[in-house]
């Protein structure tokens, strides 16, 4: 079976050695580390800025066929509001849990996460957890009013902003006809 995984760099902050853990079932090692976020933890609208701190608080437990990783990752999520384009930034604590199978364990699931030698690559786990936690339409606040569709003014800053009654251009002729009939009722009587 050929490996589809990229070669791991043990110097990467998200590649963790389990050498000290060994394979003795029930043995546990804790890891507390702050490192820089890799690129592409998010989408075009919101995500974790590259180079921003990720604080990991993890437990590695030897568990039969592999190593169970549990704990949290604290990240800063930044982007812009989908309605008013205001920059947003907030701390997010994400729950992490993944079983990494030993390289020589039975391949019941080819998609399962695996150790490479005694190294665990946490980047796919962190990336998937961050992306799944991101809001589909990030908002600066739940009741964000957005931007004025005519002039683009932030309606949160000026909730009374108004351009007067606007008529959809597709209904313009009908609005003119309605104004004519309401100001001159005899024009409709003459047609009858």
Secondary structure as UniProt FT lines:
FT   TURN            10..11
FT   TURN            13..14
FT   STRAND          15..17
FT   TURN            19..21
FT   TURN            25..26
FT   STRAND          28..36
FT   STRAND          41..42
FT   STRAND          46..48
FT   TURN            50..51
FT   STRAND          53..63
FT   TURN            64..65
FT   STRAND          66..80
FT   TURN            82..84
FT   STRAND          87..101
FT   TURN            103..104
FT   TURN            110..111
FT   TURN            117..118
FT   STRAND          119..121
FT   HELIX           123..133
FT   TURN            142..143
FT   TURN            149..151
FT   TURN            155..157
FT   TURN            159..160
FT   HELIX           169..171
FT   HELIX           172..183
FT   HELIX           186..191
//
